[in-house]
Amino acid sequence: MEKQDVAQELGAPSFSTSLGVWARIGFLSFGGPAAQIALMHRVLVDERRWLDEHQYLSALSFCMLLPGPEAMQLATYSGWRPHGVKGGLAAGLLFVVPGAVLVFALSLLYGAFGKAPPDEALFEGVKAAVLAIVLEALWRVSQRALRGSFDWVVAAVAFVAVFFLDLPFPLVVAAAAIGGYLRTSDLADGLAAPAPTVRFSQTARTFALWLVIWIGPLLAVAAVFGSDHVLAQLAWFFSKLAVVTFGGAYAVLAYMVQAVVQGYGWLSPGEMLDGLGLAEATPGPLILVTEFVGYIAALRFGGGEPILIGLLGALVTLWATFAPCFLWIFVGAPYIEWLTGAPRLVSALRTVTAAVVGVILNLSVWFALHVLFGDVSEQALGPLRLFVPDLATVNWMSLFLSGLAVVLLVNLRRGIAMTLGICVGLALLSFYVAAA
Protein backbone atom coordinates (compact mmCIF):
# COMPACT_ATOMS: atom_id res chain seq x y z
CA MET A 1 0.00 0.00 0.00
CA GLU A 2 1.40 3.39 -0.97
CA LYS A 3 1.92 6.05 1.66
CA GLN A 4 -0.60 8.46 0.12
CA ASP A 5 -3.25 5.70 0.24
CA VAL A 6 -2.51 5.10 3.92
CA ALA A 7 -2.79 8.82 4.62
CA GLN A 8 -6.16 8.97 2.85
CA GLU A 9 -7.36 5.89 4.71
CA LEU A 10 -6.57 7.46 8.07
CA GLY A 11 -7.71 10.95 7.16
CA ALA A 12 -4.18 12.02 8.11
CA PRO A 13 -3.36 15.69 8.72
CA SER A 14 -0.98 17.75 6.67
CA PHE A 15 2.72 17.30 7.24
CA SER A 16 3.01 20.77 8.80
CA THR A 17 0.23 19.99 11.27
CA SER A 18 1.95 16.72 12.14
CA LEU A 19 5.22 18.55 12.80
CA GLY A 20 3.57 20.66 15.48
CA VAL A 21 2.08 17.63 17.22
CA TRP A 22 5.33 15.66 17.11
CA ALA A 23 7.22 18.67 18.48
CA ARG A 24 4.71 18.92 21.33
CA ILE A 25 5.20 15.23 22.13
CA GLY A 26 8.98 15.69 22.03
CA PHE A 27 8.96 18.56 24.52
CA LEU A 28 6.47 16.88 26.89
CA SER A 29 7.95 13.37 26.86
CA PHE A 30 9.21 13.26 30.46
CA GLY A 31 9.10 10.24 32.70
CA GLY A 32 10.61 7.35 30.78
CA PRO A 33 9.05 4.90 28.30
CA ALA A 34 5.89 4.08 30.26
CA ALA A 35 4.90 7.76 30.54
CA GLN A 36 5.92 8.45 26.91
CA ILE A 37 3.87 5.55 25.55
CA ALA A 38 0.88 6.78 27.55
CA LEU A 39 1.38 10.33 26.25
CA MET A 40 1.50 9.18 22.63
CA HIS A 41 -1.61 7.05 23.14
CA ARG A 42 -3.51 10.03 24.50
CA VAL A 43 -2.41 12.34 21.68
CA LEU A 44 -2.40 9.97 18.68
CA VAL A 45 -5.32 7.69 19.57
CA ASP A 46 -7.63 9.61 21.91
CA GLU A 47 -7.16 13.23 20.82
CA ARG A 48 -6.10 13.14 17.17
CA ARG A 49 -7.41 9.68 16.16
CA TRP A 50 -4.53 9.24 13.73
CA LEU A 51 -4.23 5.60 14.88
CA ASP A 52 -6.94 3.34 16.24
CA GLU A 53 -6.44 1.17 19.32
CA HIS A 54 -5.52 -1.96 17.37
CA GLN A 55 -3.02 -0.15 15.14
CA TYR A 56 -1.37 1.51 18.13
CA LEU A 57 -1.08 -1.70 20.16
CA SER A 58 0.17 -3.67 17.16
CA ALA A 59 2.85 -1.05 16.56
CA LEU A 60 3.80 -1.05 20.24
CA SER A 61 4.11 -4.85 20.28
CA PHE A 62 6.32 -4.70 17.21
CA CYS A 63 8.54 -2.01 18.74
CA MET A 64 8.95 -4.10 21.87
CA LEU A 65 10.27 -6.92 19.68
CA LEU A 66 13.03 -4.61 18.45
CA PRO A 67 16.33 -3.75 20.12
CA GLY A 68 16.63 -0.21 21.42
CA PRO A 69 14.22 2.39 22.84
CA GLU A 70 10.66 1.33 22.07
CA ALA A 71 9.05 4.75 22.71
CA MET A 72 11.27 6.51 20.14
CA GLN A 73 10.59 3.74 17.63
CA LEU A 74 6.86 4.01 18.27
CA ALA A 75 7.06 7.76 17.61
CA THR A 76 8.94 7.05 14.36
CA TYR A 77 6.25 4.60 13.26
CA SER A 78 3.51 7.10 14.10
CA GLY A 79 5.15 9.52 11.69
CA TRP A 80 5.91 6.91 9.02
CA ARG A 81 2.39 5.57 8.74
CA PRO A 82 0.73 8.72 7.32
CA HIS A 83 3.75 10.43 5.71
CA GLY A 84 6.33 7.76 4.86
CA VAL A 85 10.04 8.16 5.47
CA LYS A 86 9.98 11.95 5.87
CA GLY A 87 7.24 11.62 8.49
CA GLY A 88 9.14 8.92 10.34
CA LEU A 89 12.33 10.98 10.35
CA ALA A 90 10.51 14.09 11.55
CA ALA A 91 8.64 12.30 14.33
CA GLY A 92 11.67 10.35 15.51
CA LEU A 93 14.00 13.34 15.47
CA LEU A 94 11.53 15.64 17.21
CA PHE A 95 11.10 13.00 19.89
CA VAL A 96 14.88 12.94 20.51
CA VAL A 97 16.35 16.36 19.69
CA PRO A 98 14.85 18.54 22.50
CA GLY A 99 16.14 16.20 25.19
CA ALA A 100 19.45 15.67 23.39
CA VAL A 101 20.14 19.40 23.37
CA LEU A 102 19.40 19.68 27.10
CA VAL A 103 21.43 16.60 28.01
CA PHE A 104 24.41 17.94 26.05
CA ALA A 105 24.23 21.31 27.82
CA LEU A 106 24.03 19.61 31.22
CA SER A 107 26.84 17.20 30.29
CA LEU A 108 29.03 20.14 29.30
CA LEU A 109 28.45 21.82 32.67
CA TYR A 110 29.02 18.54 34.50
CA GLY A 111 32.28 17.91 32.65
CA ALA A 112 33.53 21.48 33.15
CA PHE A 113 32.68 22.02 36.81
CA GLY A 114 32.09 18.60 38.28
CA LYS A 115 29.95 18.79 41.38
CA ALA A 116 30.28 21.44 44.05
CA PRO A 117 28.83 20.53 47.48
CA PRO A 118 25.35 21.90 46.59
CA ASP A 119 25.48 19.87 43.38
CA GLU A 120 26.27 16.77 45.42
CA ALA A 121 23.11 17.38 47.39
CA LEU A 122 21.12 18.03 44.21
CA PHE A 123 22.26 14.77 42.63
CA GLU A 124 21.55 12.94 45.88
CA GLY A 125 17.92 13.99 45.48
CA VAL A 126 17.90 13.07 41.80
CA LYS A 127 19.37 9.62 42.46
CA ALA A 128 16.79 8.90 45.16
CA ALA A 129 13.98 9.80 42.76
CA VAL A 130 15.57 7.75 39.97
CA LEU A 131 15.71 4.70 42.24
CA ALA A 132 11.99 5.07 42.95
CA ILE A 133 11.27 5.49 39.22
CA VAL A 134 13.14 2.30 38.41
CA LEU A 135 11.31 0.42 41.19
CA GLU A 136 7.98 1.70 39.91
CA ALA A 137 8.92 0.58 36.39
CA LEU A 138 9.74 -2.86 37.78
CA TRP A 139 6.32 -3.02 39.45
CA ARG A 140 4.42 -1.90 36.35
CA VAL A 141 6.27 -4.15 33.94
CA SER A 142 5.95 -7.17 36.23
CA GLN A 143 2.18 -6.68 36.54
CA ARG A 144 1.82 -6.59 32.77
CA ALA A 145 4.40 -9.23 31.85
CA LEU A 146 4.13 -11.96 34.50
CA ARG A 147 0.80 -13.62 33.83
CA GLY A 148 1.55 -17.21 34.79
CA SER A 149 3.98 -19.47 36.62
CA PHE A 150 6.12 -19.92 33.50
CA ASP A 151 6.64 -16.16 33.25
CA TRP A 152 7.65 -15.95 36.92
CA VAL A 153 10.19 -18.75 36.44
CA VAL A 154 11.65 -17.02 33.35
CA ALA A 155 11.99 -13.72 35.26
CA ALA A 156 13.67 -15.43 38.23
CA VAL A 157 16.10 -17.36 36.03
CA ALA A 158 16.97 -14.18 34.11
CA PHE A 159 17.70 -12.30 37.35
CA VAL A 160 19.96 -15.05 38.67
CA ALA A 161 21.73 -15.35 35.32
CA VAL A 162 22.53 -11.63 35.09
CA PHE A 163 22.99 -10.61 38.73
CA PHE A 164 24.68 -13.66 40.27
CA LEU A 165 26.21 -15.50 37.29
CA ASP A 166 27.20 -12.36 35.34
CA LEU A 167 25.96 -13.85 32.07
CA PRO A 168 25.67 -11.44 29.12
CA PHE A 169 22.20 -9.95 28.76
CA PRO A 170 21.98 -10.72 24.99
CA LEU A 171 22.53 -14.41 25.77
CA VAL A 172 19.68 -14.35 28.31
CA VAL A 173 17.35 -12.61 25.83
CA ALA A 174 18.27 -15.03 23.03
CA ALA A 175 17.55 -18.03 25.25
CA ALA A 176 14.20 -16.55 26.32
CA ALA A 177 13.22 -15.77 22.72
CA ILE A 178 14.10 -19.27 21.52
CA GLY A 179 12.24 -20.87 24.42
CA GLY A 180 9.14 -18.78 23.82
CA TYR A 181 9.24 -19.42 20.07
CA LEU A 182 9.44 -23.20 20.49
CA ARG A 183 6.82 -23.26 23.23
CA THR A 184 3.96 -22.45 20.82
CA SER A 185 4.58 -25.09 18.17
CA ASP A 186 1.11 -26.63 18.39
CA LEU A 187 -0.67 -23.27 18.38
CA ALA A 188 1.46 -21.91 15.54
CA ASP A 189 0.68 -24.88 13.28
CA GLY A 190 -3.01 -24.11 13.38
CA LEU A 191 -2.93 -20.37 12.67
CA ALA A 192 -1.66 -18.18 9.86
CA ALA A 193 -0.72 -14.51 9.97
CA PRO A 194 -1.80 -12.14 7.16
CA ALA A 195 0.65 -11.82 4.29
CA PRO A 196 2.93 -8.75 4.23
CA THR A 197 2.08 -6.00 1.73
CA VAL A 198 5.58 -5.12 0.53
CA ARG A 199 8.07 -6.81 -1.81
CA PHE A 200 11.24 -8.35 -0.42
CA SER A 201 13.39 -6.52 -2.98
CA GLN A 202 12.08 -3.19 -1.69
CA THR A 203 12.82 -4.27 1.88
CA ALA A 204 16.37 -5.28 0.93
CA ARG A 205 17.03 -1.89 -0.69
CA THR A 206 15.72 -0.05 2.38
CA PHE A 207 17.87 -2.19 4.67
CA ALA A 208 21.03 -1.64 2.61
CA LEU A 209 20.50 2.13 2.41
CA TRP A 210 19.95 2.60 6.16
CA LEU A 211 22.75 0.21 7.06
CA VAL A 212 25.16 2.45 5.11
CA ILE A 213 23.66 5.58 6.72
CA TRP A 214 24.17 4.02 10.17
CA ILE A 215 27.58 2.39 9.81
CA GLY A 216 29.30 4.69 7.30
CA PRO A 217 29.92 7.71 9.55
CA LEU A 218 31.07 5.47 12.41
CA LEU A 219 33.60 3.71 10.18
CA ALA A 220 34.84 7.14 9.13
CA VAL A 221 35.36 8.05 12.81
CA ALA A 222 37.39 4.86 13.35
CA ALA A 223 39.44 5.57 10.20
CA VAL A 224 40.26 9.15 11.24
CA PHE A 225 41.00 8.58 14.94
CA GLY A 226 42.17 4.95 14.90
CA SER A 227 40.44 1.79 16.09
CA ASP A 228 41.91 2.11 19.62
CA HIS A 229 40.65 5.67 20.18
CA VAL A 230 37.81 6.17 22.64
CA LEU A 231 35.57 7.54 19.84
CA ALA A 232 36.00 4.30 17.88
CA GLN A 233 35.34 2.31 21.04
CA LEU A 234 32.19 4.33 21.67
CA ALA A 235 31.06 3.76 18.06
CA TRP A 236 31.61 0.00 18.33
CA PHE A 237 30.07 -0.44 21.78
CA PHE A 238 26.92 1.61 21.18
CA SER A 239 26.39 0.06 17.74
CA LYS A 240 26.57 -3.36 19.38
CA LEU A 241 24.21 -2.08 22.08
CA ALA A 242 21.74 -1.00 19.39
CA VAL A 243 21.64 -4.53 18.00
CA VAL A 244 21.61 -6.76 21.08
CA THR A 245 19.60 -4.88 23.71
CA PHE A 246 16.06 -6.16 23.43
CA GLY A 247 13.36 -5.38 25.96
CA GLY A 248 13.16 -1.58 26.14
CA ALA A 249 15.05 1.25 27.77
CA TYR A 250 15.52 -0.27 31.23
CA ALA A 251 16.92 -3.46 29.73
CA VAL A 252 19.34 -1.35 27.65
CA LEU A 253 20.44 0.45 30.80
CA ALA A 254 21.10 -2.78 32.65
CA TYR A 255 23.48 -3.98 29.96
CA MET A 256 25.06 -0.56 29.38
CA VAL A 257 25.76 0.21 33.02
CA GLN A 258 27.58 -3.07 33.47
CA ALA A 259 29.83 -2.45 30.46
CA VAL A 260 30.45 1.30 30.92
CA VAL A 261 31.27 1.09 34.64
CA GLN A 262 32.76 -2.35 35.11
CA GLY A 263 34.03 -3.16 31.60
CA TYR A 264 35.46 -0.02 30.01
CA GLY A 265 35.80 2.03 33.20
CA TRP A 266 34.65 5.20 31.44
CA LEU A 267 32.48 6.34 34.37
CA SER A 268 32.19 5.54 38.07
CA PRO A 269 28.92 4.12 39.46
CA GLY A 270 28.10 7.51 40.97
CA GLU A 271 28.69 9.30 37.66
CA MET A 272 26.53 6.74 35.86
CA LEU A 273 23.70 7.45 38.28
CA ASP A 274 24.21 11.19 37.80
CA GLY A 275 23.88 10.72 34.05
CA LEU A 276 20.72 8.69 34.47
CA GLY A 277 19.34 11.42 36.71
CA LEU A 278 20.02 14.01 33.98
CA ALA A 279 18.24 11.84 31.41
CA GLU A 280 15.27 11.32 33.75
CA ALA A 281 14.98 15.06 34.40
CA THR A 282 14.89 16.01 30.68
CA PRO A 283 12.37 15.18 27.93
CA GLY A 284 12.99 12.47 25.39
CA PRO A 285 14.00 8.82 25.67
CA LEU A 286 15.73 7.69 28.83
CA ILE A 287 18.45 6.16 26.67
CA LEU A 288 19.74 9.69 26.05
CA VAL A 289 21.95 8.85 29.01
CA THR A 290 24.22 7.36 26.31
CA GLU A 291 24.94 10.93 25.19
CA PHE A 292 26.17 11.79 28.69
CA VAL A 293 28.34 8.67 28.71
CA GLY A 294 29.80 9.53 25.30
CA TYR A 295 30.58 13.12 26.30
CA ILE A 296 32.26 12.25 29.61
CA ALA A 297 34.17 9.27 28.18
CA ALA A 298 35.54 11.30 25.25
CA LEU A 299 36.30 14.28 27.48
CA ARG A 300 38.24 12.05 29.86
CA PHE A 301 40.07 9.76 27.43
CA GLY A 302 39.90 11.44 24.01
CA GLY A 303 42.70 14.00 24.20
CA GLY A 304 42.66 17.15 22.10
CA GLU A 305 40.44 20.19 22.68
CA PRO A 306 38.15 19.12 25.55
CA ILE A 307 34.76 20.51 24.56
CA LEU A 308 35.18 19.56 20.89
CA ILE A 309 36.21 15.98 21.65
CA GLY A 310 33.38 15.73 24.19
CA LEU A 311 30.92 16.96 21.55
CA LEU A 312 32.21 14.32 19.12
CA GLY A 313 31.76 11.66 21.78
CA ALA A 314 28.17 12.77 22.34
CA LEU A 315 27.44 12.82 18.59
CA VAL A 316 28.98 9.38 18.05
CA THR A 317 26.83 7.83 20.77
CA LEU A 318 23.69 9.59 19.55
CA TRP A 319 24.28 8.38 15.99
CA ALA A 320 25.11 4.81 17.03
CA THR A 321 22.08 4.69 19.35
CA PHE A 322 19.35 6.21 17.20
CA ALA A 323 20.30 5.68 13.52
CA PRO A 324 19.55 1.94 13.83
CA CYS A 325 16.08 2.76 15.18
CA PHE A 326 15.16 4.31 11.84
CA LEU A 327 16.51 1.23 10.07
CA TRP A 328 14.38 -1.15 12.14
CA ILE A 329 11.20 0.89 11.63
CA PHE A 330 11.57 1.67 7.93
CA VAL A 331 12.41 -1.97 7.19
CA GLY A 332 9.89 -3.57 9.51
CA ALA A 333 6.88 -1.22 9.53
CA PRO A 334 5.24 -2.74 6.42
CA TYR A 335 5.33 -6.14 8.15
CA ILE A 336 3.75 -5.12 11.47
CA GLU A 337 0.37 -6.77 10.98
CA TRP A 338 2.03 -9.95 9.78
CA LEU A 339 4.53 -10.09 12.65
CA THR A 340 2.03 -9.36 15.43
CA GLY A 341 -0.30 -12.00 14.01
CA ALA A 342 2.28 -14.80 14.17
CA PRO A 343 1.74 -16.91 17.33
CA ARG A 344 5.35 -18.05 17.57
CA LEU A 345 6.65 -14.47 17.51
CA VAL A 346 4.02 -13.31 19.98
CA SER A 347 5.07 -16.09 22.35
CA ALA A 348 8.74 -15.20 21.89
CA LEU A 349 7.93 -11.57 22.72
CA ARG A 350 6.03 -12.58 25.84
CA THR A 351 8.91 -14.74 27.07
CA VAL A 352 11.47 -12.02 26.36
CA THR A 353 9.31 -9.53 28.25
CA ALA A 354 9.23 -11.88 31.26
CA ALA A 355 13.03 -12.18 31.12
CA VAL A 356 13.28 -8.39 30.98
CA VAL A 357 11.50 -8.22 34.35
CA GLY A 358 14.41 -10.15 35.83
CA VAL A 359 16.88 -7.81 34.14
CA ILE A 360 15.07 -4.74 35.50
CA LEU A 361 15.21 -6.32 38.97
CA ASN A 362 18.97 -6.67 38.47
CA LEU A 363 19.17 -2.98 37.56
CA SER A 364 17.00 -2.02 40.54
CA VAL A 365 19.16 -3.91 43.04
CA TRP A 366 22.38 -2.50 41.52
CA PHE A 367 21.03 1.05 41.68
CA ALA A 368 19.71 0.62 45.21
CA LEU A 369 23.06 -0.59 46.51
CA HIS A 370 24.99 2.32 44.97
CA VAL A 371 22.41 4.94 45.97
CA LEU A 372 21.98 3.81 49.56
CA PHE A 373 25.57 2.84 50.43
CA GLY A 374 28.82 4.72 50.03
CA ASP A 375 30.93 1.57 49.61
CA VAL A 376 29.87 -1.53 47.66
CA SER A 377 32.42 -4.25 46.91
CA GLU A 378 32.22 -7.04 44.35
CA GLN A 379 33.16 -10.50 45.59
CA ALA A 380 33.23 -14.00 44.10
CA LEU A 381 31.70 -17.05 45.76
CA GLY A 382 32.52 -19.96 43.49
CA PRO A 383 30.69 -19.29 40.20
CA LEU A 384 28.57 -16.56 41.80
CA ARG A 385 29.22 -12.82 41.73
CA LEU A 386 28.11 -10.94 44.84
CA PHE A 387 27.76 -7.21 45.52
CA VAL A 388 28.38 -6.63 49.23
CA PRO A 389 27.59 -3.22 50.74
CA ASP A 390 29.45 -1.84 53.74
CA LEU A 391 26.56 -1.35 56.18
CA ALA A 392 28.50 1.36 58.01
CA THR A 393 28.34 3.55 54.88
CA VAL A 394 24.53 3.63 54.61
CA ASN A 395 23.25 7.06 53.45
CA TRP A 396 20.25 7.74 55.67
CA MET A 397 19.19 10.82 53.72
CA SER A 398 19.13 8.86 50.46
CA LEU A 399 17.17 6.10 52.18
CA PHE A 400 14.58 8.61 53.39
CA LEU A 401 14.32 10.37 50.02
CA SER A 402 14.00 7.09 48.13
CA GLY A 403 11.20 5.97 50.42
CA LEU A 404 9.48 9.31 50.02
CA ALA A 405 9.81 9.11 46.23
CA VAL A 406 8.20 5.66 46.22
CA VAL A 407 5.28 7.00 48.27
CA LEU A 408 4.88 9.99 45.95
CA LEU A 409 4.97 7.93 42.77
CA VAL A 410 3.10 4.80 43.80
CA ASN A 411 0.77 5.74 46.64
CA LEU A 412 0.02 9.39 45.89
CA ARG A 413 0.42 9.01 42.09
CA ARG A 414 2.41 12.22 41.70
CA GLY A 415 4.23 12.86 38.45
CA ILE A 416 7.90 12.38 37.68
CA ALA A 417 8.61 16.12 37.60
CA MET A 418 6.97 16.76 40.97
CA THR A 419 8.73 13.80 42.58
CA LEU A 420 12.11 14.93 41.26
CA GLY A 421 11.44 18.49 42.41
CA ILE A 422 10.47 17.47 45.94
CA CYS A 423 13.44 15.12 46.38
CA VAL A 424 15.91 17.67 45.02
CA GLY A 425 14.40 20.45 47.13
CA LEU A 426 14.60 18.42 50.34
CA ALA A 427 18.16 17.32 49.58
CA LEU A 428 19.25 20.94 49.04
CA LEU A 429 17.38 22.07 52.15
CA SER A 430 19.13 19.39 54.20
CA PHE A 431 22.51 20.48 52.83
CA TYR A 432 22.03 24.18 53.65
CA VAL A 433 20.59 23.41 57.09
CA ALA A 434 23.59 21.23 57.90
CA ALA A 435 25.99 23.87 56.58
CA ALA A 436 24.42 26.70 58.59
N, C-alpha and C positions, 0 to 999 in steps of 0.2 A: 504493500500500500504506500502510495507516495505521500510525502509530508503535507502537501497542500490538501489532499483528501482527508488526512487525519485531522487537520486544523478545521476543515469544514464540518467534519463529523462532530467534533467537540464544540463547535461554535466558539473557537479560540479567539482571544483578543488580538489586537495588533501587537507587533513586536515592541513598539515603543511603550504601550501599556504594560506589557509583560516585564519590560526592563524595570519600571517603577516598582512593581510588586516584588520582583526578585531582589531588588536593592533593599526594600523594606525588610524582607525576610533576612537578608544578610546582616543588616544592622541590629536586628532584634533577636538574633539566634544565640542567646546566652543559654547556659545551663547544661551543655553536653547533649549527646545524641537523643536521649529520651525526650528532653524538652524541645529539641529542634524538630524531631519527627512529629511531635504533637502540634507545634506551631505550623508546620507545613500542612498538616491535615486540616487544621482550622482554616487556613487561608485558601488552600488549593481545592479542598473538597467542600467544606461548609460554606465559606464566604463566596468564593469565585466560581465554584462548580466546574473547574477546568478538568478535574478528574473525578470519576465516581468512586464509590467505596471499594469496589472490586478491583478497579484499575490501580488505585493507590496501594492497596494491600498486596496485590500481585507484584507491583514494582518494589515495594518494601521487602517482600520475601526474596526477590531476586537480588536486591542489593545486599541483603544479609548473607547470601551465598558467596558474595565476592570478597576478595581481600581488600583491606583498607577501610576508610571511614564511610559507613553506610549512609549517614545523613547527607553528606556532600554528594554522594552518588545519586541519592534520591532526588536532590535538588537538580542535578544535571539531567536526570531523566525527565523531570517535570518540565524542563525547558526544551528538551529534545522532542518530546511527543508532539507539541503543536508547531514547532518552528525548526525542526531538524538540527543540524550540527551547530548553526549559529545560535540557536536558542539554548542548546545544551551548554555551549561554551559560556554564553552570557550568564545563565543561571548558576553554573558551577563556579565561575570566577567571582560573581557578586556574592556568593555565599562565603567565599574564602577571603577575598581581598580586604574588606574592612578590618577583620580580625588580624590578618597578616600584617597590615600597616601598624596597628596598635602593638602587636607583640614585638615587632622589630624595634619600635621606639622604646618600649620598656626593656628589651634585651640590651639595647645600646646603653641606656642609663645604668642597667645592672652591671654590664661589663665595664663601664667607665668608673663607677663610684662604689661598686660592691654594695655592702649593706652597713650603713651607720646604725648605732644602737636603736633609734626609732624604727629603722627599716627592719631590724631583727624582730622587733615586736610586731610590726605590721605583717611580716611573713609568718610569724607564729600564728596569728589569727587566720591568715589565709590557709595555712596548712591544716589547721583544725577543721575549718569549713570543708576543705577538699576531702579530708578523711571521711567526714559525714556524707559528702556527696557520693563518694565511692561506695560506702556502705549502703546508702539508699539505692544506688544502681544495682548492687548485688541483690538486695531484697526484691526490687522490681523485676529484674531479669529472672531470678529464681522462681518467682510466682508464675511468670509467663512460660518459662521453659521446662520446669520440672513437673511433668503431669503424670508421672507413673514411677514405679519402683525402678524400672530400667534407667530412666533419666537420672534418678538420684544416684544410682550406682556409677553411671558414666561421669557425673559431676565429681563424685568422691574420688574415683580413680584418676581423673584429670588433675585434681588438686594434689594428690599424693605424688603423681608423676612429675609435676612441675616444681612443687614446693620442697618436697623431701628428696626426690631422686634426681632433681635438676635435669630432667629430660627436656630437649628442645620443644618449644611450643608447636612448631609446624609438624613435628612427628606426632604429637598428641592429637592435633586436629586431623591429620591424615588418617590416623587409626580410627578416630571417631567417625569420619566421613565414610570410610570403607565399611565399618561395622553397620552403620545406619543404612547404607546402600544395599548391602547384602541381606539385611534383616527383612526387607519387604519383597522378597522374590515372588512369593505366591500372589501377593496383591498386585505387583507390577505386571505379572503375566496376564491378568484379566482386564487391564485398563490400558487405554491409549490416549496420549496427549494430542492436542490439535497440532497440525503440521505448521512449521514456521512459514512466514510470508516473505522471505527474502532469499535470494540465490546465494549459494556458497561462494561463488566467485566474487560477488560484491563484498561479502564478509571478509574474504581473504585480502582484498585490496584495502579495506578499511583497517584491518589489523596491521598490515605491513606499513601503511602510512603512519599510523599513530605509534607503532613501535619505533620507527625512525625518529619521529618527533620527540619521543620520550628518551631514547637511549643516545641519540646523536649528540646533543649538547653535553651530556655527562661524559661521553668518550672524549669529547674535545677538552673538557676540564682535565681529565686524566692525562691526555697527551701534552697539554701545556705545562702542567705542574708536576707531572710524574706520578706513577702508580702508588708510590709510598707516601705522597703528600696527604695531609689530613682532608683536603677537599676531595681527592679521589677516594679516600676511605669513606667519607660521608656519602659520596655518590653511590658507591658499591653497597654500603650497608642499608641505606634508605631505599634503594631500588630493590634489594632483596626483601626488605621489610614490606614493600608495596605488593610483593608477590605472595609471600608466605603467611601473612597475618590475617587469617580469617576470623570472623566473629565480632567485628565492630571495634570501636575506638578503645574500649577498656582492655580488650584482648591485645590490641596493638601495643598499648602502654605496658602491659605486663611483659611482653617480649622485649620491647625497646629498653625499658628501665634496666632489665637484667644485663643487656649487652652494653649499654652506654656507661653504666656505673661500674659493673663488675668485669666486663670484658675489655672494652677499650680504655676505660678510666678517663673519659673525657670530662665527666662531671662527678661531683660527690653526691651521696644520697640526699643531703640537704639542698644542694643546688638543683637536683632533679625535681624535688618537691616544690622548690621555688618556681621553677619553670612551669610545672603543672598548675600551680596557683595562678600564674600570669595567664595561662591559657584558659583556665576556668573563669577568670574575671573579665575576659574580653569576649566579644561575639565571634561566631564562626566555629568550625569544628575543633574539638578538644585536641585533635592530633596536631594542631598548630604548635604544640609544645616542641615538635621536631624542629621548628624554625629557631626556637630558643637554643636548643641543643646544638644546631649547626652554627649559630652565631658564636656561642661561648667556646665551642670546640675549636673553631677556626681562629678565633681571637687568641686563644691560649696556645695553640700548637701550629698555627699557620705561618708565622713570620710575616715580614713585610709591614705595610702600613696598617695599623690595627683595625680601624673602622672599615676600611675597604675590604680587608681579608675577612672580617666578620660578616660584612654584607654579602660577600661571595659565598660564605658558608651557609648563611640563611637562605640565599637564592637556590643553592644546590639542593638543600634539603626540601625546600618547597617544591622544586621541579620534580625531584625524585619521588616525593610523596604524592603529588596531585596529578601529574601528567598521566600516570597509569590509570587513574580513575576515569579520565575521559576515554581512554582506550577500552576499558571494560564496558562502559556504558554504550559507546557508539558501536562496538562490535556486538554486544549482547542484547541491547534493547529490542531489536526486532524479534527476538526469540523468547521474550518474557512469558507470553501466554503458554508457549510450548513447555518451557522449563518448569514453570510453577504448576503445570498439570501433570508432570511425570511423577508417579508415586515414589520411585526409587530416590529421585533427587530431593523430594520433599522429606522423605525419611532421613536422608543423609544430612539435610539442613537441620532437622530437629535434633539429631544426635550431636552434631557439631555445636548447636546452641547449648545443649546440656553440658558438653565439655567446657564451653566458654564460661559457664557458671563457676566451675572449679577453678578456672584460670583467674576470674575476677576475685574469687576468694583468696587466691594466692597473692594477687595485687593488694587486696585489702589488708591482709595480715602483714605484708611487707611494709606498706605505708604506715600502718598503726604502730609497728615497732619503731620505725624511724621518726615518727612524729612524737610519740609519747616517751621515748627514752633517748638520752644523750649518747649512749654507748651501746651498740649492738654488734656482737662478734659472730663470725661464721665458723662453725665447727663441724667436723666429720665424725659420724658414728657408724663405722662400717660403710655400707653403701649409701647411707642417708646423709643429707646435708641439713644442718640445724642452724637456725638463727637464735642466738641466746642474748637477751637483753641484760644489761647490768641494772638490777632493780634499784640500786642506790642512785641511778641517774634519771629516775622518773621525773617528767616535767609536769607538775601538778596543774599549772595554768593551762597547758595544752590539753590535759585530760579533762579539765572543766569545760574548756571551750569546745572540745570535740563532742562531749555529752550534750552541751547546750545546742550545738549545731544539729545534732540528731533529733533533738526534741523539736527544734524549729522546723526542720524539713519534714519529718515523718509525722509527729503528733499535731503540730500546729499548722502544717502545710504551708509554710512561708516559702517564698521564692528564693532562688539561688542568690540573686543580687542582695536581697534583704539579709539573708543568712550571712553572706560574706561581709556585708557592712557592719552587722552587729558584732561578729567575731573580731573583725579588725578594730572596730571602735573600742571594744573592751580590752583587747590586747594593748592598744596604745594608751588607754586610760590607766591600765595596770602599770605600764612602764613609767609614765610620768608621775604617778602617785609614789611609786617606789623610789624614783629619782629625786623627789622633792625633799 
